[in-house]
Amino acid sequence: MLKGKTAVITGGTRGIGKAIAKKFAENGANIAIIATSDNDSARQTVKDLQNLGVTAMLYICNIRNPEEVESVKEEIMADFSKVDILVNNAGVTRDNLLPGLRIMDIDDVIDINLKGTLFMTRAFIMDFVKNRGGNVINISSVVGLMGNKGQANYAASKAGIVGLTKSVAKEYGRKNIRCNAIAPGYIETDMTGKLSDNQKRDIASNIPITKLGKPEDVANAALFLASELSGYITGEILKVDGGLYV
């Protein structure tokens, strides 16, 4: 489905990003993973992708730094020549009620989740224009659509991604560049791993499908948006939340 294409995935060494990288590689895409550190787990992820018969490489970059983003983009273009798909997945949480949020809690979440997504998209967009096509997939959250107690900073960052997604779709649709976002609900990752069993049961009771999602559920949606099956879809926010926000 993606054979011969190259995808750049931020935060692609664990959780949702790792599941997306695996799903894309299984469908023939070469993968450039951007992570914040070079460690055994990251290197193993790349090896696992390579074992699927595709080219996969690891790049270290702090996406909140626009100079680093531009530099890593040049490295990736030198290694792969062309990029077809950009998945802006990297994100963090720093949860607290609004008065308890430290300035660094606000800055970290906005800088990485929102500004990092903007910097990455800005870095690759003109290459997509030159290539006469490209596909941007942003990972937002249902929290960015409905808000959530104790997550004002996170909700603001993810709502910003919604606005960014729609703006890029309008700016570059005529250039054969599509931009969509996925808004996951509660997915079983490191973030939700901090919840107690009782908290997970309470959450599941409020989800029509009555369970938390898997990273593969988001990866399947990303594969759809990355493929020509969604060729007439842009500016869309695809919820993968089990019906949490209907």
Number of C-alpha atoms within 10 A of each C-alpha: 15 19 13 12 19 24 26 28 24 27 22 27 27 18 18 25 26 24 21 26 32 24 18 27 26 18 18 19 27 28 27 25 26 29 21 15 14 13 10 8 12 22 14 12 21 22 15 15 24 17 13 16 13 20 18 24 20 21 18 15 22 16 26 21 15 18 14 15 23 17 12 20 21 15 13 19 14 10 11 18 10 15 23 22 27 25 28 27 25 24 22 14 18 17 17 16 12 13 7 10 16 12 8 11 17 19 14 20 24 24 20 21 28 25 21 24 30 22 20 24 22 15 19 22 19 14 17 22 15 10 15 12 20 24 24 28 27 26 27 31 27 23 22 22 18 12 17 14 11 16 19 20 26 29 24 20 26 27 22 20 27 25 12 21 27 18 13 21 23 15 12 19 15 12 15 15 24 29 30 27 28 24 23 26 21 24 22 17 15 11 12 13 11 10 12 10 10 9 12 17 14 13 16 18 14 14 18 13 13 15 19 21 19 17 20 19 17 25 22 16 17 24 20 14 26 27 15 12 11 12 14 8 13 23 20 17 23 19 21 23 24 21 13 21 15 9
